[in-house]
Amino acid sequence: MITYLPVELHTHTNHSDGSYTVTELVKKAKKFGYSAIFLSDHNTISPYEEVINKHLNKILPVFKGVEWTTFYGHMVILGCSVMSDWTKATKDNMDECIAEIKKEEDVVIGIAHPYAIGNPICTGCHWEFTVKNWDNIDYIEIYNSANPQDVFWNEDAYLMWTRKINAGYKIACTSGRDWHRDPRDNDNIPLTYLGIDGELNQTNAVKAIKKGRVYTSLGPVLDIKINVDGNEVNLGDTIESNKQVDINIKVLKPVMNSQFDIEVELLRFYNSPKDFMDINIEYDDENQIRIVSEKGFFRFEILGHIKNSKLTKLVVTSPVYVE
């Protein structure tokens, strides 16, 4: 049975430029409500030694990762057991770098904040690498940092992701808290929910990302049931075309970010890159959709308001693919 759990993929400690010790980060993550976190310090996997030596996994499941921080972009590698050589990355050899990293089987690779302001504000924060084989990119951060609905480059990241899935690539959408320090009182935090099959451990968390069992949220929680010919289907799965698909989707009130006034208004159902329909929704409504699958994909968004924002994307799911 697949269970969707909030797992933070993008964190930093005092092993790079974060304000927290590893112990402080783990305790704060537990208090915030995460089910698990990945460590992703800049160009080092050293904080994980503290997790082992101080038995921090007894507080909260903590998984290994790293953020490759280069002059031409930031790339988050999750599930790695060794530190790869980020210094050899150039604008034009990223495919070779990724191929080398992916010699480890249980590794996923994501692009962090691809349209963030680069030089001279944040050296290397803007993605400039040439990628020829997009099949080797597992996810793209469509929301980064606190209050992502107010950060202009996140919309560009979302559009980058939609261009890639519209072109036929199977890439998950995620959020990255990019957690360095304590939030301000009025900061809302983007969340990534992973569909975990079985025990919550690093292997199954990486597998969820690799399979695309992922959605990103500013608070609302999804309860999605998809049935094709009597078989359960999950986000990220691939099904055949010309099949009857029955979908039951319910939007539940936030557990995290619940201190903010978050109103849901529309369920937007994409049944192809450009074809979508909007359904008026409220929390806890049972929303039923029946379609015949068409080649491409289908996916879901929840639109509404947070902190008196204009209509914004509160939830975005990775697709179900149709071949």
N, C-alpha and C positions, 0 to 999 in steps of 0.2 A: 504494500500500500504506500502511495506517495503522500508525504506530508510536507507542506510548504512552511519553511521556517526562516526567520530573519537572521541572515548571516552577513556580517560586514566584511567586505573584500579588500578594503583600502585603508590601512592604518599606519601610523608612524609613532616611534618611541624616541627616547633620547639616544638610541643607537644611530640615529641620523638627525633629523631636524624636528622631532617631536618634543613636547614638553614633559611627557610622562615617562616614568620608568615602566618596564614591562609589567611589573606587578600592579602598578597604578592603572595602566591601560586595561588589564584584564578585569580588575575589580570594577572599574567604571563601566566597562562593557557589560558585565553581569548586571550591574545596577540599572543600566539603561534599558535592558530587556532583550539583548541579543541572545540567540541560541548558541552562537559560536562566532569566532572572528578568525580572519587570516591576518598574520603579520606581514607587512609589505614595506619595510623600511627601504630607504634609497640605497641601492647598490650594496646591500649587505643582508645576509640571513643570520647574522650573529645573535639577534634577540631571542631566537628560538632556543638557544642553549640555556637561557634563563628559565624558559618554560619547563624544560626538562629538569634542570638542577633544583628549581624551587617548587616543582610539582604543581605548576599553575593550572594544568589541565584538570585538577581536582576542583578548581573554582569554576572554570568554563572551558569547553573545548576550544583549543587554540591550534591553528594550522599554519603551515609554513608557506611563505611567499616572499617576493621581493619586487620592488619597483625599479626597473631599469631607468635610470635618470641620465639622459644624454643631451647633447647640444641640439638634437633634432626631434626629440619627442620622448614621452614617458610611456613605458610599457610595463604592465603589471603581470608577473609570472606567478601562478599559484600552483602549489603542490610540488614544487621543486625540492630536490634533496641536496643539490649542490649549487654553489654560486657560479653562474656562467660569466663569461668575460664580456662585460658591457663596453669596454674601452675600444673594442674592434669594430663597433657599429659605425657605419657611414650612411649617408643618405640613400645609397644605392645597393647596399648589401644586406638589407633587413631580411629578405627571404632566406638567405644562407644562415643568418644568425638564428632565425626561428627554427629552421630545420635542425640545427645543432642542438638547440634547447629541447626540441621535441623528440630527441632520441630517448629521453625519459618518457615513459608511456603515460603516467598519471600526472600530466602537466597541462594546464590551460593558460592561454595567453590573451590578454585584453589590452585595448588601447585606452589610456587614461586621458580625460579632458582634452580631446584632440583639437579643439578650437579655442583653448585658453590663450590669453595674451602671452606671446613669447617675449623675445628680447625687445627692449632691455628690462621689461617688468619682471618676467620670470624666464630665465634662460632655459630654453629647451622645452617649455611647457606646451608649445604649439607643435602639433604633429606634422613633420615635414618629410618623413621617410617615404620612399617609394616602395609600395607593396605590390608585387605582381601576382602572388598566389594568396588571394583572400580566403581560401579554404582553410588556411592555417591560423586565421584569427578567430578565436572562440567567442569573444564578446567585445562590445564597445560600451564605454560609460556614456550613457545619454544624460545622466544627471550627476553632477559633481559638486561637492562642498555643501555647506549649510545654505538654506533658503534657495534651492536650485531653481525654483520658479522665477526668481528675480535675477538670475545670472544669464546674461545675454548669450554667452557662447554655448550654453546647454542646448538651445534650440538648434544651433548648427550641428552639434553632435548628434542630436536626434535625427536630423535630416541626413546626415552621413550614414547613420545606421539604416534608415529606411531606403536610401539609395542602394545599399548593398543587398538588403533582403529582397528588394524589388528586382535586382539583377540576378537573383537566384542563389545567393550565398546563404548558408545556414549559420547565422551569427546571433548570439543571444544579446539582449539588452540588459544592462545592469546600472546600478547607482554606485557611486563611490563617495563615501563620507569624506575621504581624504583627511582622516582624523589626526590632528596634530596637538590640539589643546582643548581646554574647556569651552563649550559653546557659550554664546551670550544668552541672556534670559529669553530673548524672543526668537532664537534660532530654531527653525524646524529642519529636521534631518532627513535626507533621502534614504530609503530602505531598499535592500535587495532581499527577495524571498527566493530560496532554493527549494526545489522539490526533491526531498531526500527519500530514497528508497531504502528502508531498513534503518540501521544504526546511524546516528549522526557522528561521522568521523571524516577525516580528511579525504580519504578515497571516495566516499559517497558524495561529499560536497563537490569535489572536482568533477565527478561523474555527472552530477546534476547540471553543472555549467556546460560541460562538454555536450550533453544531450539537449541543452536548451530548455531545461525545466526551470525557468527563471521568469520572474516578473519584478518590476521596480515600482515603488509606491512612495507617496508622500504621507501615507498613513492608512488609508482604507485597506482592508484585507479581503482577498478574493476566495470564494468557494466555487470552484469550477468543476463541473462534471461533463465530460464529453464522451459520447457513445457512438460507435460505428459498427453496425452489424452485430450488436450485442457485446462488443468488446470495448473496454475502457481505453481511452486515448488521453495522453497528457501533452502539455506544452512541449514543443520540441520534437514530438513524434512525426513520422512521415506516414501518410495514408494514401490509398489509391483514389483516383478521380472517379466520379460518377457513383459515389456511395452516399447513402442517406446518413447525415450527421445530425444527432440530437444533442443540443447543448443546454445545460442548465447552469446559470451563473447568478450568484448572490454576492452582493457587496456588504461586507460587515464593517461595523464601526471600528475606528482605529483603537489599537491597544497602545502602540507607540505613537508619539506626537499627539496624543489624545488631549493635551492641554490647549490645543489650538482649535478654533472653530472651523472644522472641515466639512463642507457641504458637497454632497454628490448631486449631479444634475443629469448627466447623460452617460449611457453605455454606448460607446462607438464600436461597431463591429465591422472590421475590414474583411471582406471576402475576396479581395484581390488588391493589387497595389493601389488602385484609385477608386474602387467601388466600395462604399461603406454606407451603413445606415445607422441612424441615431435612435436610441430608445430612451425615453424619460425614465429615470430610476429614483428610488429612495433606498436607504439602508434596509437590509433584510428582505427586500422584495425578491420573489422568485421570478427570474427572467428566463424564458424559454425561447430558443431559436432552433429552427429546423432548416437545414439547407441540403442541397446536393453538392458534393465536393467538386471543385473545379481546380484544374492544374494551377499551381502557384502556392498560395498559403491562405490561412485566415488567422486573425489575431484580434485582441481586444484592448480598448482603452476606456478608462473611466475619467470623465471630465467633470470639473466642479470648481470649488472655490476654497482657498486656504488663506487665512489672514486678510480677508477682503480683497483678494486678488481678482483679476479678471478671469474668465473661463480658462482653466489651465488643465494640463494633463496630470491628474492625480495618480493614475496607475497606467502603466504600459506593459503588456505581456509580450514575451517572445512568441513567435508564430507556431502554429501547427502546419506542417508542410504537406502539399498534395502533389503527387506525381502520377 
